[in-house]
């Protein structure tokens, strides 16, 4: 059973390989007992009194809690902070009961004096080893209650010496993996940008002695696309306290009579066998339970994006020429990027005016869609609907539609302002304009961008007392817009982009069909970006482009090297096809066709990180579906004449004989046991060299 209830209010949540246990202890506190490998016997978890005689240290700090409140002799970071109308500022609760519905446990807590109720929800995804936490708070009284902090979940790990893995990046340096040892005090991962951002990801990976295939790993991912906060506090009582949820900085929610506030979900997982198992569990969980249907089960198309070929200088004739060239190499989806709308000549004007530019496209988009249809290709567009340029018809008509302070000029970011998504009229405008655009044109793909953070957190329609709720309302407004558009156009494929990977999170995933992980398409940089991304996010969602090389400040690298790296995700072509040589075009055509043969293995198979450049001298990654494997290996430059490397694939059948093909050339045959234990020899002997290996069962 996924949820077991024992004597004295002990609760045991079981997934396939993991158990999570909590209890209402004899002092009435909701206490965290255990998180780790599966234990089936609930009688093993004793709900005994907690004996603590050192009176100077609060017992509330010593206990590993599931729901701690600010105040009440708690001096650690807490997961809930409330202010009642009379000035009381703590939550002293009693256990009020629990319910179980299918695979979800709900525990209800009530304040002992005030009509405030909190429900803690635990949903068990037994088959993929994930436990979801979220909370709802309800004001059961008549007076307004102010919620100043409400995290999605709180848990803890015993002992000291935990290591943290997360991503410390910036624009063009997304998913830059960092690791640190948590030795004491608080480690905080957060965003204050109004979106996920690049500086940290709303996730955590914790371990003490683990690698790709060994050791215990505890991980979590927050389903939120706005300001978030994750606090990891190493207490002096030999446990690590973990809090995750909406950021409480500049946050306040005025909960009116009868109203409820709900947190985003926090997904928790445990791997007894290192990072490899963690990544594949999260990928399977995402495909089964988070990604929108039916696209979750369909491979992503090979696309071409016009940006590097034309930049803002898009027009009918140029795009028609690119369509011809894209069709020749086997592209299935043609995406026209920025520059097609309003008075858009550069990034100074036009955002918000989502009408086709009649000078650039005097016949509208119909000539493009007709040509694409004749080739059996689909059409997509780039938009940035949450923003507006000061130089736009929209802003001139509605200057009050942006976030602003009445007494100050609005700050520009990238020559643009952010629309006030807390306003229903703004939401309706965006939904109406994009809906019209999609109805008037045969568009089956939208690249949704977002390129600046939130500032001047004030709205013309909200009372000043509500300004601290804008951060939360803004994210909910964004979700409402994209959810509404998906409902109106369920056949359209949606890509999430925010200056690259600034909105890669499990909150955005249910509304989009893929992520753009970084604006940085330098192949060598992409190796580390894609590796970092792969720890907690599915390859199915990772768009990877082949782009131009050797100009615009980029390093010159062979086209095959660039192709191989992009084939490690959902392949896209972003280079300028007008400048391709005949040799390059033939190579693109060959590998686009090859990618179509293997993409189901890459996008839906198990992922194995076999080697990493900084440590192993080369980078190698494998994808397998239980039968066939595809392996890519990369070398940036030979070191001290080392040109031969051995990599050991995983997930093979030990008794099966595999035919090894390197770049289509058949090599020897080996047993799965030999390949996994002895390894496969790979030769890479020049700068920026790479190869693709297929392991085909005989």
N, C-alpha and C positions, 0 to 999 in steps of 0.2 A: 504493500500500500504506500502511496505517496505521502499521506498525512496520517500520523498515528498520535492518538491522545492517550497519555498515561495517567496514573494516579497523581493527585495533588497538582493538577494543572501543569504537567510536563508535556511539551509538544515536540514531536520528532518529524522532520520533513526529509523525505528520502527521494533522491534521484537514482539513476542507474548505478552510479559509482560514488555518490556523495551523500552525507547526512548533515543536517543543520538542526540543532536542538536549542530550544528556549524554554523558559518556565516562568510562571508567576510564583515568586519565592514566598517564604513564610512571612517576610516583612512587607509583602504586597507589591514588590517591584518586578518589572518585566526584565528578566535576566538572561543573558546569553550564556549558554552552557558549552556548545561544541559546534565546530565547523571543520569537516575533513572527510576522510574516507568513510565509506558506508558502514554504519552500525545498525543492525536490525532489531536489537533487543532494547526496547524503550526502558525496561526495568533497570538497565545499567545506569541510567541518568537519574541520580538521586536529587530530590528537591529538599536538601537539608538546610538548616539555618546557617547563615554566614557568620562565623565567629570572628570578631575583630575587636581587639582590646586596646589598640593604640588610639586613644581618643583624640589626639591632636590631628590625626588624619581622618577626614570624613569617610564614612563607610560608602557614601554615594560615589566617591571618586575611586574607591578600591574595587567596587563591584563592576563587572563587565555588563553594562546595561544595553537594552534594545531601544529604550526611549528615555533619554535624559533631558531634563528641563533646566534652563537658566535659573540660577538662584538655588534655594533649598540646600545650602551647604555643598553645592557642586562647584568645584573650582577648575575642572577640566572643561574643554570645549564641549558644548551640548548641542543636541539636535533640534531643540524647540525653544522658542522664546516668545512669550505672550505678555500683553498688557491689558488688564481689565479696565472697565470704565472708572472704577473707584481708585485706580492707581496701583492695585496689587499686580505684581509682575513675576509671578511664578505659577507653575502648573503642578499641583500636588494631586496625584491621581489615585484612583482605585480601579482594580480590575472589575469590569462589568459583564464579562462573558465573551463567548466566541461562537463563531459559526463556521461551517465547512460547506462549500458548494463546489462540487466536482474536485478540481485540483487546487482550490484556493482556500486558505485559512484566513479568517478575519478576527482579530483580537480587538475588543473594544475597551478603551480606558475612559474614565470620566473624572473630572475634577471633583474633589471632595466637597467643595463649597460653591462653585460657580457652574452654571449650566453650559459647560463646554465639553464636547465629546471628541475623542480622537480614535480613529480606527486604523490599525496597522494591518495591511494586506500582504499576504505571502502566497505567491502563486508558484507551483512546482511544475517545471518542464522536465518530466522524469527522463525522457528519452535522450535529452541532450545535456543533462547535468547542469541546468540553469535554474536558479531560484530568483524570482522577481519580488522586489519589495516596493511598496508605495504607501502613502498615508493620505487619509482624508480627515479634516478637522471641521466640525459642525458647531455653529453657535446656536444652542438650544434656548437661549434667553432672548430678552428684548433689547438689551443695550449693545452697542457696538463694541467688538473686541478687536484689538490690534494684534495681528500676527507679525512679528518682527524677524522670525527665523523658523523655517519649517523644512528640514531636510527630508529626503526621500527614505533614507535608511541609516541605521547605525548598527555596527557590528564590531567585532574585535578579534584579535589573534593573540594567543598566549606567548609569553617569552619576549626576548629582546633580540636585536641583531637582524632585523628585517631589512631586505633590500627592495627598493622601489624602481620600477621601470615605467617611464612615461616618455613624452615627446616634447622637447623644448625647442620650438622653432620660431620662424617669422615668415613673412611673405618670401617665396622662392626657396625657403628652407623648411618646408613642411615635414613633419614626421621625423625630425632629427632625434633619434633615440638617445635618452640619457638614463643613466643608472646611478643611484646613490644609496648609501647605507643610512638608515634612519637610526641615529644614536640617542636622540633625546629631543624633547620639545616638540613643536608642531611643524610639519611640512604641509604647505598649502599649494594646491593646484587650482587655478581659477581663471575665469574670464570676466572682464568688466566692459566688454565691447558691445554688448547687446546681441552677440552671436557667439558661436563656439570659439572662433579665433584660432590663431596658429601657435600661440605661446605655450599652451598646454592643451591636452585633450581631456574631455570629461570621462576619464577612465583611470584605472590603476592596475598594476601587476605587482604582486608582492611575493617574495620567496626568500629563503635563507640559503639553500644549497641546491640549485636547480640549473639545468641546461635544456637543450632542445628535447632530449629524450629521457631525462631523469629528473627526479626531485619534485617536491610538492610546490604547486603554484596556486595562489589565490588571486582572483581577478574580479573586476567589476567595471561596468559601463553604464553611464547615466543616459537615459533617453531624453535629452534636453538640448535645444539648439540656441539657448540664450545664455545669460550670465549664470555660471555654475561655480560651485565651490566643493572641493574635496579636501578634507582635513585628515591628516594622519598624525596622531599624537602618541608618541611613545611616553607612556605614563611611568612614574617611578614605581608602580606596583606590578611591573613585569607583564604588561600587556600593551598591545598597540591598539588604540581606539581609532575607528574608521567612520567618518561621517561624509555623506555625499548628498548633494541636492542643489536647489536653486540658491544662488549667491545671496547672502543676507546683507551685503554692502548696499546701502542706499535702498533697502527694501522694507516696505511695510504694506500689509494688506488689511484693510479695514473690513472686518467680517461682520456684516449686518445680521439682524435677527433672522434666524432660520437658514442662513446662507452656509455654503460648504466651500472649502478650499482644498483642492487635490494636488498632490505633488506629481511630478513625472516619475516614471518607473526607474528603478535601479536594478540592473541585472547582475547577479553574483554567480561566479563559477569557481570550481575547484578542479585542478588536474593533478593526479598523483604521478604523472609521467612527463613533466616538463612542459615547455612552451609549445611544442609541436601539437600535442593533444589539446591544449588550450585553444590554439588558433583554429583547429579543425572543428572543435566543439562550437565555437562562436560562429564559424561559417555555416555550420549545419543549423544552428539555432536561428540565425538571420534568415536563411532560405525558407525554413519551415514556418516561422512564427512572426517575422518582422517585415520582410519585403512584401510590397504590394503584389497581389495576384492580378492577372496570370503571368506577368513578366518574370516573376521569381523563378519560374520553371523554363524560361526560354533563353537561349544564348543571345548575348548582345551582338548586334550587327557590326560589321566593319564599316567605320564611318570615315568621311573626309570632312575636314573643317577648313574653311576658306581663309582663316585669319592671317597666316603667314604668307599666303599668296597675294592677298590684296590689302590687308589691314582695313582702314576705313574706306578705301577707294573701291567700294563694291558698285557694280552696275550690271545691267542686263547682259551685255555682250561678254564681259569678262567672266561672269558666272557661267554662261552657256559654254564657253571654251573650257572652263574647269570641269564642268559636268562631263564633257566629252572625254577628257583625260582621265577623270575618276572612274568612268565606266570601263575604260580600257584596262585598268589594273584590277577590276573586280570589286570596287567599292559598292556597298549596298545602301548606304545612307549618306546623303549630301547635306552638310550643315553650313548655312551662310551665317557668318559671325557678325560682329558689330559693324554699324554703318549704314544699314538698309532703311532706317526710319527717320521721320521728322526732318529737321535741318542738321542732321548728323554728319559733320565733316571731320570732326575729331572728338575728343572726350570733353569738350567745353560746352556742348549744346545737345539738345534733342531728347535727353532722357525724360520719360513720361509721355512723350508724344508717339504712341505706337501705331502710327499710320505709315504706310509704305511711301518712301520718298519718290515723288512723281518725276523728278528730273532724272534720277538714277534708274528708275523703273517706270517708264512712261506707259507701259502696258500692264503694270502691276506685276504680280509674281506668277501669273498664269503661264508665260512662256517657259519659266524655269520648271514648274511642276509638270507641264506637258512633256518637256524633254526628258525629265527624270522618269516619268511613267513609261515612256517609250523604251527606256533601258531597264525597267523593272526595279528602279531605285526609289527610295523614299526621300522626303525633304524635311529639313529641320532649320530652326532659327535660333539665334541668340537673343535673349532679352535680359533686362535688369529692372524688373518692375517695382522694386521697393524704393527706388531712387528717382530723383528729379534734378535736372540741371536748372540753375537760375535762368539760363538762357533757354527757355522752353515755353511753349504755349500753355502747358499745364501750370507751371509756376506763376506765369503772368496772370492767369485766371484765378488761381487759388493759392496765394502766398501763405495763407493760414494752414495749409495742409501739411506743413513740415513741422518737425519738432523745433521749438524755439522758445526763448524767453522774450517776453514783451519788451523788456528794457535793453536788450542787447542785439547786435547784428548776429545773424546766423553764421557759424563757422563753416567754411567749405572744406570738404575732404574729397580730393580728386575732382574738384570743380563741381561737386554735387552735394545735395542735401538729402536727408532721409525722410521719406514720407511717414506721416503719423499713422501707424498701423493700429492704433487704439481706436481710431475713428471708423465707424461703420460706413460713412460715405466714402472714405478713402478706400476701404476694403472693397466696397461695391464698384468703385471706379476701376480698380485694378482687375477685378474679376470680369467686369463688363468689357473692358478693352481687350484683354487677352482672349476672352470668349469670342468676341467679334472677329479678332484676327484669325483665330482657328477656324471659325465657321466660314469666313470669306475665302480661305485659302486651303489647299490640300497639304496641310502641315501635320506630320506625324511624330515630330521630335522637337522638344524645347530644351535649350541649354539655359538654365536659370542662374544668373550671376548675382553677386552682392559684394560691393567693393568698398564699403566704408563702415566704420563703427558708429555707434549711437552717441550723440552728444546733445547738449541742451535738452535734458530730459524733462520736458514740459509740453503740455498739450493745450490748445485753445479751448477745448471742450470739457476738460476735466477740472474739477476743483483742485486748488493747490494742495489740499490735504490728501489727494490721491496721486500726487506726482511720483511718489516712491513705488507705486504699483505699476508704473509704466513699463519697467523692464519685463515684468511677467506678462502684462497685457500685450506688449509688442510681439513677443514670441507666440502667444496664443493667436494673435491676429494673423501672423505669418502662416501658421498652421491652417487657420480657417481659409485663407485665400487659396493655398495650394490644394487643400482638400476639396474645396468647392470646384476648382478647375478640373481636378481629376474626375470628380463626379460628372461634370458636364462633358468631359472628353476622355472617357476611359480607354480609348484606343491610342492616345498620345503617350509617347515615351518621354520621361522627364529626367534631366540630369541636374544634379545639385553642384553648383560652383560658388565659392565665395573667396575671390582672389586666390583661387586654388583650393586647398583643403581646409578653408576656414569654416566649413559647415559639415565636416565629416563626423557624424555622431548618430547614435541609435534613435534620437528623436526625429531627425530628418528622414531616416531610412524608410519609414512607412509611407512617405509621400513622394519619394523619388525612386528611380529605377537604376541609377548609377551615380557615382561620385567622380568629380574631377579632383584628384588628390593633390595636385600642385600645378602652378603656372610654370614651374621650372621643368623644362623638357630636355635639359642637358642629359645625355644618356648615362654618364657616370654618376651624376647626382641622383638620377632616377633610380639607380640600383639601391642606394641607401634609403631613398624616400619610399620606394615600393616595399623594401624589406620592413621598414618601420610600420608602414600601413598594415602589412599582412599579419601583424601580431594579433590584432583584435577585430579587423575588418575584412570582409570577404572579397576574394579576388574577383568574383562575379561583378562587384560594384566598382572596380578600379579601372577607369579609362586610362589608356597609355598610348601616347601619340609618337609616331615617327616624325621628326621635324628636321628642318634644314640644319646643315652643319658647316662650320668654318666661316660663317659670316655673322654680323650683328653681335660680335664679341664672343661667339660660341667656339668651343673647341672643335677642331676638325676630326671627325671620327668616321670610320667606314660605314656605309649604309647597312651592311649585313649586321654589324654590331648594334646599330640603332634599331633595326628590325627585330632582332632577337630580344632585346630588352622590352620593346613594346608588345611583343607576343606573349610576354609573361602576365599580361592583364587582358582587358578588353581592347583589342587592337583598334587604333585610329591612325589616320594619315593626316598630318598637319603641315607637311612640307609644301613648297611651291612647285606644283606639278609642271608649271610653265618652264621651269628651269631644269627639269630632269633630262638627263641624257637618255638616249635609247637604251643603253645598257642598264641604267638605273630603273627605267620603266619596266624592263623585262624582269629585273630582280624583284621589284615590287609586285608585279603580277604573279610571279612564281610563289612568293611567300604569303601573299594574301590568300591564294588558293590553298596553300598548305595550312595556313592558320584555320581556315574554315573546316579542314579535316579534323583538327585536333582541339578546336576551341571548347568543345563540350567537356573534354578532360581538364582543360585549364580553368574554365569558369565554374565547373561543378565538382571537380575531383578533389581529392585530399592533397593538401599542400605540405611539402617538406622542405625546410630550409637546410640544405646540406653543408654549405660553407659560406663564409662571409669574408669579404675582401680584407678588412682591417686585421683580422685574426688569422685567416687561413691562406692568404695569398691569392685566392681567387674567390669568386662568388658562384655558387651553384644552387639551383632551386629545382625541385621535382614536383610534378603533378601526376597523380595516378587515380584510376577509377576502380581498382581491384583487379583489373586485367592488364590494361596497357598503361605505360608510363611515358611521359615526355619530360626530358631533363634539359635545362639550359645551363651552360657554364660560361663565365666571363673573366677576362684578365685585363687589367688596365695597362700593365707593362710587365715584361719578364724581369724578375729580380735575381741577380747573380746567376744568370743563365739557367734558372729553373724553368723548364717548359713542359714538364710532364707532371700531372697531378692525378691523385687517386681519390675518387668520391664513392661513397657507399650509399646507394639508393635504399629507400625504405618501402615497406608495404607490399613487397613482392611475395609471391608464393614460393617457398623454399624448394619445392619439388618440381616446379615448372621450368622448362627450358625457354630462355628468352633470346630472340634474335636482336642483336644490337645494330641499329642503323645510325650513323653519324652523318648529318647533312644528306640523308637519302642514300648514302653508300653503305651497303651491308658489310658488317664486320663479322666477328666471330659470334658463336652462340655460347651462352653460359647459363648455368642453373641460377635460380633465384637465391639459393643459399650462398653460392659463390659471390654473386654481385653484392649481396647485403653484408657479407662478412669479410671478404677479401677486398672488394671494391672494384670499380671500373676505371681503367686508365684513360685519361684524356690528355691530349697534347694541344697546348696553346702556346704559340711561339713568337708572337709579335705584339706591338702595342695595340690596345683595343681589339683584342681577338676574342672570338666567341664561337660556340658551336651549339647545335641542337641535336640531342640524342633521343631516339625512340627505342623503347624496350617493348618488343612485340612478342607475345606468347606464341610458341609453336603449336 
